[in-house]
Amino acid sequence: MYKIHPYFTNDGSVGLFSPEADDIYHSTYGALSEAYEKFILPAELEKYFENNSEIKVLDICYGIGYNTKSFLNFLLEKNILKIKNKNKKFFSKKENIVSIYTNNNESKLCNVTTYSNNNSSDMIYSDKVYSETQSKNKHAIITNSETIHSNNISHINSASNLQNCKIFVKAIDVDEKLFYFSPFFRQGKENDKKYNKLDFEYEKINKLLNCEFRQKYKLKPEVNLIIFKNITEKMPEIFDNIEFWQIIESKKYKPFFDCKLTAFLRALKNKTLNSMPRCRLNAFLHNIYYKYISIRYKKALNSLNLDDFIFEPERADARISLKSDKNIYNFIFLDAFTPAKCPALWSLEFFKLLYEHLDKNGMILTYSNSAAVRNAMINAGFFAGKIYNPEINKYTGTIAVKNKSLIKHELSEYDLGLINSKAGIFYRDENLDLSNEAIIAAHKIEVETSNKISSSRFIKAFSRKSS
Ligand SMILES: C[S@@+](CC[C@H](N)C(=O)[O-])C[C@H]1O[C@@H](n2cnc3c(N)ncnc32)[C@H](O)[C@@H]1O
């Protein structure tokens, strides 16, 4: 039986605990804050868009998608991504129009049209909906004159060369259910942390929940809607996954999910819009409409045209997926569990594979400060540098680049010394097919039999020398 162990992190975003990995997916500091600070800010995207009008991003270990969402949010928020409405539609409109009923003649929202993508029908809401009363019994069909567009985003930045900016995001994770859940997690408030007292392995994460609530970043609602649309379209299996539905419908998990989006999903699954009791249907549509489409978001959605935004979620072992991937990426977010738990995605061979997929001016961003990871990067042909967060005056990760001039914070003498100690012995996975356990076992033997200085001896010697 599939389980998730959610909790509210200290910025109100939901984190997950994994009993199998015995690790948390997200730091309690804040799942969203972490995504911004470790992946989005150091990528210096604003600077990137000064000279580029296309971008390819690879999100390795998508999980519930904070890195992809933060990226999308950043672009929307900074107006790098200003989306122009071109009156196009998501899907080609087919005849399978679902007619619905309203219980109010004056209701502006009285129609929904379904659009067909493969054989499954999807529903889109428009921000300029007008009704045609088709019969005396108020039976009406929606006409969508403006729709939320996906697969496409056209950017308008101050620089005019960004008019045709194209964005491609490929997201990989072995766990397809996390893709399914990803659009539904809501952003809580400080007092929502009371839900952390529910029995979701709370004891294990309790010790990590002490720091202060700080909502520095917030996702625009369009972000989840865009992810929702993409996931339901590209992973239609979501509708038949029993374990997913058990969780999304369970009362126990309710506080963690956005109930409007789950209601939306339920309606799509059941395709019962036309059979819903009138009053419930009207209330339901009213809520969706006003939450996502109407007044509050109208401005943003008016400018939405996702013509140039392509999101490709893929359930796969990242090693296998990348072997057959022909893309060259500008940014790679590597967010695997720690090297000691998930060495398959931190091995020398994996970095060699990433080398083939990184643009000459591209950047791999990781939260890891491990000497073994840095050594693997260097041996794979990259230059490794540090990610510095001035707010907390700390180095919070490592970047790998082909163009050395992109490094702002070089590895120090201490870092390089550590790399040359036993701590720098990297993981090996010659054919990119070993289990994590096998990689860990081989690594342990290599460390034990190595003649290199131990990390503790190196650290002692280094501090003696520097004092
Ligand atoms: C730390 S979590 C990532 C959190 C994620 N970035 C987010 O925003 O929610 C690590 C993820 O790595 C995935 N994973 C583990 N091994 C993998 C592999 N070999 N290939 C692809 N994904 C893997 C797990 O399923 C898990 O979702």
The ligand as a MOL file (V3000), in Angstrom:
LIG
                    3D

  0  0  0     0  0            999 V3000
M  V30 BEGIN CTAB
M  V30 COUNTS 27 29 0 0 0
M  V30 BEGIN ATOM
M  V30 1 C 14.9600 14.6150 -2.2550 0
M  V30 2 S 13.6700 13.9710 -3.2030 0 CHG=1
M  V30 3 C 13.4440 15.2110 -4.4140 0
M  V30 4 C 12.5380 16.3170 -3.9900 0
M  V30 5 C 11.9870 17.0950 -5.1570 0
M  V30 6 N 12.9620 17.8370 -5.8930 0
M  V30 7 C 10.7990 17.9650 -4.7980 0
M  V30 8 O 10.7990 19.1700 -5.0920 0
M  V30 9 O 9.8480 17.4450 -4.2110 0 CHG=-1
M  V30 10 C 14.5120 12.7150 -4.1040 0
M  V30 11 C 13.6960 12.0760 -5.2210 0
M  V30 12 O 14.5710 11.2150 -5.9570 0
M  V30 13 C 13.7910 10.2160 -6.5700 0
M  V30 14 N 14.7390 9.1920 -7.0490 0
M  V30 15 C 15.4940 8.3450 -6.3070 0
M  V30 16 N 16.2760 7.5950 -7.1010 0
M  V30 17 C 16.0250 7.9760 -8.3820 0
M  V30 18 C 16.5180 7.5750 -9.6580 0
M  V30 19 N 17.4440 6.6080 -9.7680 0
M  V30 20 N 16.0470 8.1800 -10.7530 0
M  V30 21 C 15.1010 9.1600 -10.6640 0
M  V30 22 N 14.5950 9.5720 -9.4760 0
M  V30 23 C 15.0430 8.9960 -8.3520 0
M  V30 24 C 12.8510 9.8340 -5.4430 0
M  V30 25 O 11.6880 9.2070 -5.9380 0
M  V30 26 C 12.5450 11.1920 -4.7930 0
M  V30 27 O 11.3610 11.7250 -5.3020 0
M  V30 END ATOM
M  V30 BEGIN BOND
M  V30 1 1 1 2
M  V30 2 1 2 3
M  V30 3 1 2 10
M  V30 4 1 3 4
M  V30 5 1 4 5
M  V30 6 1 5 6
M  V30 7 1 5 7
M  V30 8 2 7 8
M  V30 9 1 7 9
M  V30 10 1 10 11
M  V30 11 1 11 12
M  V30 12 1 11 26
M  V30 13 1 12 13
M  V30 14 1 13 14
M  V30 15 1 13 24
M  V30 16 1 14 15
M  V30 17 1 14 23
M  V30 18 2 15 16
M  V30 19 1 16 17
M  V30 20 1 17 18
M  V30 21 2 17 23
M  V30 22 1 18 19
M  V30 23 2 18 20
M  V30 24 1 20 21
M  V30 25 2 21 22
M  V30 26 1 22 23
M  V30 27 1 24 25
M  V30 28 1 24 26
M  V30 29 1 26 27
M  V30 END BOND
M  V30 END CTAB
M  END
